[in-house]
Amino acid sequence: MAGMTSPRSCAIAHALDIVGERWSLLIVRELGYGVHRFNEIQANTGAPRDVLTRRLARLVEAGVIERRRYSQRPERFEYHLTSAGEELRPILFLLNQWSEQWLDGAPVGETTLLHSCGNVAAAEVVCSACGGGRITGADLRVA
Amino acid sequence: MAGMTSPRSCAIAHALDIVGERWSLLIVRELGYGVHRFNEIQANTGAPRDVLTRRLARLVEAGVIERRRYSQRPERFEYHLTSAGEELRPILFLLNQWSEQWLDGAPVGETTLLHSCGNVAAAEVVCSACGGGRITGADLRVA
């Protein structure tokens, strides 16, 4: 068809279909901080309730989070990260560091994350193919 | 005011104000792949032209990308990553790996990125505070 474009097929775009949206990533942030109940997630993200409901359902469907019943009468659920969701946390942490380093007006985080080594976490990206060489933006090139 | 919530102040939310949106991150992807001109970015992302125009302007304003004139008559511009934008590339690369590992139906990437070591890049997140211990989701806890 005239004018049709064929966007690049890529796993980043696929991920963004699911988590590439402000509220979805803030939900993952909250669950990672140990906040699991709808009302608290709503308060801490500021997401409108109807939007939050839809985003939670989408993340459950994609296997990023799961719903667990914590009360039978009345029936109530909380939300937890799956293994897939847990592995978004280091990526969000890097995004947080990037924001603090590069963006004007980034608020100083109220929440400090510790690495399992006991120190305040300080993340960097390395390449396991060469045994740990740093990966900065300048280190990546198209094959 | 009744019903007002006070969302958590955080640098992640601040970053998502600027890049937390599908098209913005796909623009960064394209510039990282060496695609710099509006029509090609449009074709490779599939973004509507008016949306793409707004997202490009927003990214320029935030200092993530910059506009460079490459022709005077007619006056034409292309877009390049700034240092800030370059440092999003490893984060996007991690998101790509995460998608391939965890999401059903993630397309196999058409584009291979090499690390400066010469190998196909294989990224992991480590902690520089302890000299390089791996940071998985399970390794991060709130202080």
Interface residues (C-beta under 8 A of the other chain):
Chain A: T5 S6 P7 R8 S9 C10 A11 I12 A13 H14 A15 L16 D17 I18 G20 E21 R22 L25 L26 R29 E30 G32 Y33 G34 Q42 A43 N44 T45 G46 A62 G63 V64 L81 S83 A84 G85 E86 E87 L88 R89 P90 I91 L92 F93 L94 L95 N96 Q97 W98 S99 E100 Q101 W102 L103 D104 G105 A106 P107 V108 G109 E110 T111 T112 L113 L114 H115 S116 C117 G118 N119 V120 A121 A122 A123 E124 V125 V126 C127 S128 A129 C130 G132 G133 I135 T136 G137 A138 D139 L140 R141 V142 A143
Chain B: T5 S6 P7 R8 S9 C10 A11 I12 A13 H14 A15 L16 D17 I18 G20 E21 R22 L25 L26 R29 E30 G32 Y33 G34 Q42 A43 N44 T45 G46 A62 G63 V64 L81 S83 A84 G85 E86 E87 L88 R89 P90 I91 L92 F93 L94 L95 N96 Q97 W98 S99 E100 Q101 W102 L103 D104 G105 A106 P107 V108 G109 E110 T111 T112 L113 L114 H115 S116 C117 G118 N119 V120 A121 A122 A123 E124 V125 V126 C127 S128 A129 C130 G132 G133 I135 T136 G137 A138 D139 L140 R141 V142 A143
